[in-house]
Amino acid sequence: MGIYNFCLIGNPVVHSLSPKIHNYFIFKTKLNAGYVAFQVNEGYFTEFISFLKENVNGFNVTLPYKEKIFNYLDDLDKDAKEIKAVNCVLIRNGKMIGYNTDYYGIMKTFEDYNVDIAGKDIVVLGCGGAAKPLLKFLKNGRYRSLKIFNRTVEKAEKVIDDFCLNNVEVNSLLDLQNLRVCDIMINTTSIGLETGEFVDLNVNVKEFAFDMQYNLKELTPFLKKVKGCKKSDGLNMLIYQAKKSFDIWTNTCYNFDINDIKKHLEG
């Protein structure tokens, strides 16, 4: 099958689990391949993309470059076109094709926890780049109502218009303290990453709380604030989006046990 070179680019990437996940895939499939992470400063971004185009078969893109990478691509997958964010790039025949596999990761997480969003009252915290694949997933899911809480209401309203979402109410994050009940709550923000503390919540989440952040050792700050429902951090999403990227790059469909990968990461 030849030799494959894969990588992750972003800034920062020092704590990323992606190399460990992808090298697990490589070991299990016995590919002659490797996956590394590159911390890329913005001033060298264009030069580094040229280097990747000549030397790797595919790469993942994380913050802050999921939108900037658009300017360097030759084509886009339909999901990436709609989401307007790319986290996976395939290089084939000298062309760079952008994909969004975060959407797949979100979909699989909801499947794993047996959560159906149809007819549900849903709350989303944050409306930045991380929320975009989630909003596509929700758009396809026939929810009953959607409330979005964001630092900047105007920015959230623009994103909502871009996705043509219905039955949506946009609020300031400061108004979150007034929320009392919902079926599903999803955190797409980075609140708590540095301080370890999330904002106070007084919400009855009836069914499912999902945090796009992850922590291998304990609950995330957001999930610690939510009581009495099913909970998932972003680890399942991270693993599934990596699996989808790996399938795209290698033109395979590798089956794996997600619990085995989690044990590998925790070990």
HELIX and SHEET records of a PDB file:
HELIX    1   1 SER A   18  THR A   29  1                                  12    
HELIX    2   2 GLU A   42  TYR A   44  5                                   3    
HELIX    3   3 PHE A   45  ASN A   55  1                                  11    
HELIX    4   4 LYS A   68  TYR A   72  5                                   5    
HELIX    5   5 LYS A   78  ILE A   83  1                                   6    
HELIX    6   6 ASP A  102  ASP A  112  1                                  11    
HELIX    7   7 GLY A  129  ALA A  131  5                                   3    
HELIX    8   8 LYS A  132  LYS A  139  1                                   8    
HELIX    9   9 VAL A  153  PHE A  163  1                                  11    
HELIX   10  10 LEU A  173  ASN A  178  5                                   6    
HELIX   11  11 PRO A  221  LYS A  225  1                                   5    
HELIX   12  12 LEU A  235  THR A  250  1                                  16    
HELIX   13  13 ILE A  258  GLU A  266  1                                   9    
SHEET    1   A 6 ASN A  32  GLN A  39  0                                        
SHEET    2   A 6 ILE A   3  GLY A  10  1                                        
SHEET    3   A 6 GLY A  58  VAL A  61  1                                        
SHEET    4   A 6 CYS A  88  ARG A  92 -1                                        
SHEET    5   A 6 LYS A  95  TYR A  99 -1                                        
SHEET    6   A 6 ASP A  75  LEU A  76  1                                        
SHEET    1   B 6 VAL A 168  SER A 172  0                                        
SHEET    2   B 6 SER A 145  ASN A 150  1                                        
SHEET    3   B 6 ASP A 121  LEU A 125  1                                        
SHEET    4   B 6 VAL A 181  ASN A 187  1                                        
SHEET    5   B 6 ASN A 204  ASP A 211  1                                        
SHEET    6   B 6 LYS A 230  SER A 232  1                                        
END                                                                             
